[in-house]
Amino acid sequence: MDTALLNGEFALDSRGMPYLITGLAELMQRAAISLKMKRASFVYSRNLGSELESIKDVEDAVHSRAELLAREAVADVPQTSLGAIKASITDEGKIKISLEIKLKDESGVVEVII
């Protein structure tokens, strides 16, 4: 169980209270956090995060490098099975990652822009 987040803040229910998420939604949120955070920037867990920022300056092999770093970032998310990963550079020079996450019979796609 985890508290739902929306744009870096707690997501609120109709009563204005934070709510909990579980299952695939929880795993997708954890994966998105792991992809967006710079590795070692969280004091309480230096292994959390990714090094995806480092590929912004790499012009060739962006997809393969991004796939490797994304898999590494999400490796510690429990019960997660990864499917297809797509990476590209946006017109603004940001990295766009689309990552399929599977939990038993369910699957969903997490999309982050770094």
C-alpha positions in Angstrom: 0.0 0.0 0.0 1.1 3.5 -0.8 -0.4 7.0 -0.7 -1.5 8.1 -4.2 0.5 11.1 -5.6 -0.4 13.6 -8.3 2.2 16.0 -9.7 4.4 15.5 -6.6 1.6 16.1 -4.1 -0.8 13.8 -2.3 -3.8 13.0 -4.6 -7.0 13.8 -2.7 -10.3 12.0 -2.7 -13.8 13.7 -2.8 -13.4 14.6 1.0 -10.1 16.3 0.4 -8.2 13.4 2.1 -5.2 11.5 0.7 -6.0 7.9 -0.3 -4.1 4.7 -0.6 -3.4 2.7 -3.8 -2.4 -1.0 -4.1 -1.6 -3.5 -6.8 -0.7 -2.4 -10.2 -1.4 1.3 -9.5 1.1 1.2 -6.6 3.8 -0.5 -8.7 3.3 1.9 -11.6 3.7 4.9 -9.2 6.8 3.4 -7.6 8.3 2.8 -11.1 7.5 6.4 -12.1 9.2 7.7 -9.0 12.3 5.5 -9.6 12.6 6.7 -13.2 12.1 10.4 -12.4 14.4 10.8 -9.4 18.1 11.3 -9.8 19.9 8.3 -8.3 21.3 8.9 -4.8 19.3 12.1 -4.4 17.0 10.6 -1.7 18.8 10.7 1.6 17.1 7.7 3.1 17.7 5.4 0.2 20.8 6.2 -2.0 19.9 3.4 -4.4 16.5 4.9 -5.3 16.3 6.7 -8.6 17.9 6.5 -12.1 20.7 7.9 -14.1 18.5 8.7 -17.1 19.7 12.4 -16.9 23.1 11.2 -18.1 21.8 10.2 -21.6 20.5 13.6 -22.6 23.9 14.5 -24.2 24.2 11.1 -25.9 22.9 11.3 -29.5 23.4 7.7 -30.6 22.1 4.6 -28.9 19.6 6.6 -26.8 17.0 3.9 -26.8 19.3 1.1 -25.7 21.0 3.2 -23.0 17.6 4.4 -21.7 16.3 0.9 -21.7 19.2 -0.4 -19.6 19.0 2.5 -17.1 15.2 2.2 -16.8 15.4 -1.5 -16.1 18.1 -0.8 -13.5 16.0 1.9 -11.9 12.9 -0.3 -11.6 14.8 -3.5 -10.6 14.1 -2.9 -6.9 10.4 -2.4 -7.3 9.0 -5.7 -5.8 6.8 -8.0 -7.8 7.3 -6.0 -11.0 7.8 -7.6 -14.4 8.8 -5.3 -17.2 7.6 -5.5 -20.7 8.3 -3.2 -23.6 10.3 0.0 -23.1 10.4 2.9 -25.5 12.6 5.9 -25.2 13.0 9.0 -27.3 14.2 12.6 -27.1 11.4 15.2 -27.3 11.7 18.4 -29.3 12.5 20.2 -26.1 15.5 17.9 -25.5 13.9 15.9 -22.7 13.8 12.1 -22.4 10.4 10.4 -22.8 10.2 6.9 -21.5 7.2 4.6 -21.9 7.5 1.4 -19.8 5.1 -1.5 -19.7 4.6 -2.9 -16.2 3.0 -6.3 -15.4 1.6 -7.7 -12.2 0.2 -11.2 -12.5 -2.7 -10.9 -15.1 -2.7 -7.1 -15.2 -0.5 -4.7 -17.1 -0.2 -0.9 -17.5 2.0 1.7 -19.1 4.0 4.3 -17.2 5.1 7.3 -19.2 7.5 9.8 -17.8 9.3 12.8 -19.2 12.7 13.7 -17.6 
